[in-house]
């Protein structure tokens, strides 16, 4: 495979903002046509946010007043007691390698967290700590998938699921949910799409990008459907567990004793404790799978950062009021953002029950008199990209097109920013949508 740029005729899909740097690196390689890279790169594509991110940076450099709703991270500082624990660890010289799967003290804090919050009992050999939740998922899929194994996942989905599965040799089968269904699966959806050949089922609740969160009764019903496939491995991405609004969180492993021995529960510190840059994720699950993940990690990054782990111990073991304080702010922002975008002709806005995203459906905007001209001005054919590129060029607001998440007729807004920015940016979006009519 000769690396130059995104192959002609292929539409980029989603990873994260760091892909801007990847694209730059690949473009520089294009002057060396003899350079041969791995054919597995043909399986994945640069993020569809690349053009939006690059254009937003260009406009900002020109002094334009850009409002960015792309970042999926809390805007709060990490709580002081967590930082203090890491600083103390640094001052005490805790800067060396640790065990690959994490320090015993943090494993015990995670075990206590699972028991306290999820009524799940794990031993130390059933816990792994990695450099972020994304690495946990890479370790998991590399550990359980053989070439061609099927993974079933609801869509819209977090941007990296599909690419991680493909890099691990698996094949992704999507179950497409709708705005009308609240972006949720039913037991019938599982029974129709999961089969004896399915190796893994992914569940992410609350969801990135939609903010949909399953109620305990809905989780129990899904668990009952999943129980019918005795060889199926379930992986749950619970990274937004602490950010729910009016919905009690329940994990399928908690709901079902039958699923518990074959469920891997993935979580992390990034969202609940505003520790995105600390790069700490963790998982609990069957000992044999965790051991395999440990082996994979031992030949990649090895241990997560030593002093970050000490900060995580403080985060999990301390009183949790700081988490609740941030959750309450996010809930108020959710209400503000939902109110500002509701009631617009052609735009359907789902009220999220968790996380910190809005995911409006724009299918109705295609009937607007100005839609065809907008498509022409942007030069795009994908509906989400038409909307997001036009919004950035004409109103200086950056959002993520829905195709990044497997849902073309939508876009994602992160309201993990100030009320002032929410009001300014969503006011511009209102003007943009109204002008199409």
N, C-alpha and C positions, 0 to 999 in steps of 0.2 A: 504494500500500500504506500503510495507516495503522498506525503502530507503537504497540503497547501492551505486551503481554506475549507469551509463547510462545503461538502459535495453539492454540485449543482443539482437543483431540483429537489433537494431534501430540506424539509422544514426543521429548524432547530427545536430541541425540546429542553426540559428544565433541569438545571442543577442550581447553583447559587451565584452570588455576585462575583465570586473569585474567578469565574469563567472569563471575565473581561481580560484578566491577565493571561489566561490560557489562550484566548483568541489572539492576543498580541504575540504570544510565543509562537503559535502555529503560523501566523502570517509572516513572521520573520524566517521561519523554516522554509517558507515557500520559495525562497531564493536559492534553495539547495535541493533541486529536484531529485538528486540521487539518494536523499535521506529516506531510509525505509523504516517505518515504525510498525508496531504490532497490528495485525489485522483485527484484533478485538476492538480497536478504536472505531472501526466501522459500525459497531453495534450501538454506539452512543453518539450523541450530537451535542454541540454547544447549546447553552441555555437560550431560550427565546427572549430572555431578559437582556441579552447582550446588547442588542441595538438600542433598547430603551435606556439601559444604564450608561452606555457610551454617549448617547445623545444628551442625556440629563447632565452628565459631567461636562460635556462640551458647552452646553448652555449656561451652566453654573460658572464655568471659567470665564464666560463672556459677561458675567455680572448679572445674569438673569435671576429672578426670584423664584427658584424652583422649590416646590413642595413635594417631598418624597414620601410615598406611602409603601415603599418596597421592602424595607428592612423588617425581617421577622425576628426582632429582638426587643426586649423591654428597654425603655429609655431611662429607667432608674439606675442609680449607682448600686453596686453590690453592697448589701448591708454591712455596717462597720464591724460587727463582731466576727463576720466571716473573713474580712480583710485582715483583721487583727490576728486571727489564728494563723493565717498564711505568713504574715510578717513575722510573727513569733517563730514559726518554723524556719524561716529564712535566717533569722538572727541566731537560732540555735544550730545552724549548719545542716538542716534537714534538706540537703540539696543533691543527694546521691541517688543511684538507682534504687528502685524498690522491687518487690515481687512483681512479675509481669501482670498479674491480674489484680493488683492493688494491695494496699497495706491492710493488715488484719484489723486495725482500729476502724478503718472506713468500711470494711466488709461487715463488721459487727453493727455499725451505725445503719447500714443499708438493711441488714437482717431485721433490726429493730423497727425501721421504717415500714418494711413490708408487713411485719406483724401488726404494728400499730394502725396503719392506714388501710391495709388490704386483707388482713386476716390470713396472710400467707406465711407458711413456715419454711424457711430455708436454712441450710447449713452453709458453712464457709465455702465448701467445694461446689456450691450451686450459685455462687455469685462471681461476676466479673466486672471490673471497672476499666473503662477504656477512655480514649481521648475524644470524648464527645459521643452523643447518641448515634451519630452517623457511623462511627467506627464500630460501635456495638453491632449495628445492622450489617455492615460489611462482614464482620467476623462471623455472624450468624449464618448469612447466606452462603459464604464460602465454606462453611462447615457442614451444611446439610444438603446443598444442591449438587446434583450431577448434571451433566449436559442433557438438556432437553426437559428437565423436571419442570412441572407446571406450578406456578404460583398464582393464586387468585387474590385479586385486590379490588376493593371498591374504587370508583372514580367519581368525583375528582380525588386525586391522591397527592401526597407530598412529592415534590419534584424529583427526589432522588431514588424513590423506591424502584421504579422501572429500570433505571440505568444500573443500579446495584445488582438487581436480579440478572440482568443481561450479562454483566461482567462476570458474574458467578456461574454462567452457563445455563441459567434457567430461562424459562419462557413465561412471560406475564400474560395472564388472562384477566381482563378488566370486566367488572360488573358496573355498568354505567347507571348512576343514580340521577335523579332529576330535582329541579327546584321544587316541583310539586310534591315530591316525596320527602322534602326536608333534607335532601342529600343523605338519606339513610337507606340501608338495606333492610329487607324483610327476611324472615326465615325461608320463604319461598324462593327468594333470590339465591340464597345459599344452596338450597336443595337442587335448584335448576343448573347452577354453574359449577359447584364443587362436585368432583367425582372421585372414583377410586384411584385415578391417575394423578390427582392433585397432591402435591407434596406439602405445600405450605399455604396457609391462609393468613392475610395481613388484616389487622384491625387497628384503626387510629381514631380514638375518641377521647376528648374532643379533637376535631379534625382540623388539620392544616391542609387545604385553604378555607374550608367553608365555615368552621366554627360549630358544626353540627356535633351534638353530644347525645349519646344514647342514654335513655333512662334505665334504671335497674331492671325494670320489667322487660324492656326491649333487649337488654343484654342477656337476660335469662332465656328469652325466646331464641336469640341467635345461638346461644350456647347449646340449647337443646338440639338445634338443627346441626351444629358442628359435631355433636356427639355421635351422629349417625355415620361418621367417617372415621373409623377407629385408627387408621394409619396416618391421619392428617396431623401435621404439626401446626400449631397456631402461634403467631408472633403478634404481640400487642405493643403498639407504640403509645405510651402513656405520658409523653413529655409535657402535655398540657393538663395533666390530672388535677393540678391545684387551681386551675383557672376555669372554673365553671360558674354559671349564673343560673341559679334556680333548678339545677339538675344535680342529683346526687351521683357521684362517680362510683362505678362498679366495674371491676375487671372480670373477664370471662373465667379466669382461673379461680377467682373467688366464688363466682356464681356456680361453677360446675366442678365437682370432685373428679368426674371422669376426664375432664379436659386438663386438669391441673398437672398430671404427670407428663403431658406433651405440649405445654404452653411455655413460651419464653416471654417474659415480661420485660420490656425495654423502657427505661426512664432516664432522667438526667437532672442536672442542676441548672441548666441554662435558663429556662423560662420562669420557673417558680421562684428562683433566688436571684435572678438577674445576673447570672454568671456565664454569659455566652463565651467570653474570651478565655475563661478558665479551662474550657475543653474537658468536661467530665461527664461521661454517661455511664450507665451501669445496666446490668440485666440480672434477673434471677430465673432459673429454669432447671431442667433435668441435668444431673451432674455430668452425664456423658457428652451432652451438647456443650455445656460450659467448658469442659476440659478441651474439647475440640476448638472452641473459640479462643481459649488460652493459648493453644498451640499456634493458631494462625497469628494471633497478636504477638507472640514471641518471635515470629519471623518478620514482623512489620515494624511497628512502633516500639515494641516492648512496653514498659510500664507507662501509665499516665504520669503527668508531672507530679513530683514528690510533694512540694509545698501546696499545690492546688488541692491535693487529697486531704491535707490537714484542714484547709478551709472548708472542704466538703463535710468533714466530720463535725465541725462547728455548726454548719448549716443544718444538718440533719438532726443533731442531738439537742440543739438549743430550742427554746420556746419559739413557736412558729407565728407569732403575731405579725412579723415583717411580711410574711407571705400573704396573710389575710389583708394587710394594709394595701399591698400592691393589687391584689385581686379586686378589692373594692374600687380602686381608681380605674382599673380596666373596665369594670362593669359600668361605671358612670360614663366612660368614654364610649363604650359600646352603645349605650342609650343615646348619647349625643350624636354619634356617627349615624346610627340607624335612623334617627329622627330627621337629620339633615338630608339624607338621600331618599327617604320614603316619599311616595306620592308623585314621583316624576313619571310622565307618560313614556311608556316603552321600556322602563327600567323596573325590574322586579327585585326587591331587596329582602333577603332572608335574614331574620333576626337570630344571630348566633347564640348558642347556649354555652359556649366555651371558647378558649384561646383568645386571640386579639386580632381577628380578621373579619372583614365583611367581604362577601363574594356575590356581588350583584349579577343577575342574569340580564343579558342585553338582547335576547332574541327579539323582543318587541321593537327594538330600535331599527331593525332592518326595514320596517315599514315607514320610517320617517322620510319625509321628502328630501332631507339633506344627506341621507345615508350614502347614496350612490356617489354624490360629489365628494363626500368625505373619503370614501374608498379610493376614488381617483386621486385625490390630493395626497394620500398617504402611500399609494402604490402597493398596498397590502391586499391580500385576498382572505386571510383568516380574520374572522369577525372580531375576536379579542384584540388582535394586533391592529386592526383598523382603528378601533376605539382608543387603545392605549397610545398608539403613535400620534394620532390626531390630538389627543388630550395633552400630551407632552409638548408637541410642536405649537399648539395654539393656545393652551391655557397654562403651560409650564407646571403640570402636575404629573408625577411619575407613579404609575401603577403597574402591576404584573399581569400580562394577558393570560386569559384562562387556559389557553392551549398548553402552558407550562405544567398544568395540573390535569391534563386530559379532558378539558371541558372548554370547547372553543367559544361558546356564547357566554363568556363571563370575563370578569377581571377581579383581581384580589387587591384589597386595601388593607394595610396594617394600621390599626389605630393605636399602636404602641408609640405614641407621640403626644405632644401637648394639646390641650384644648384649643389653643390659638391656632396651631397648625391644622388641626382637624377642621375648625370652622373656616379657615382661609381656603384650604384645599378642596373641601367638599362644596363650598360655595362656588368655586370655579367649575367643579364638575357639574353642579346644577345648571350653571349658565351654558356650559358646553352641550349638555343634553337638551335643554330647552331650545337652543339655537337650531338643532336638527329638525325641529318641527316648525 
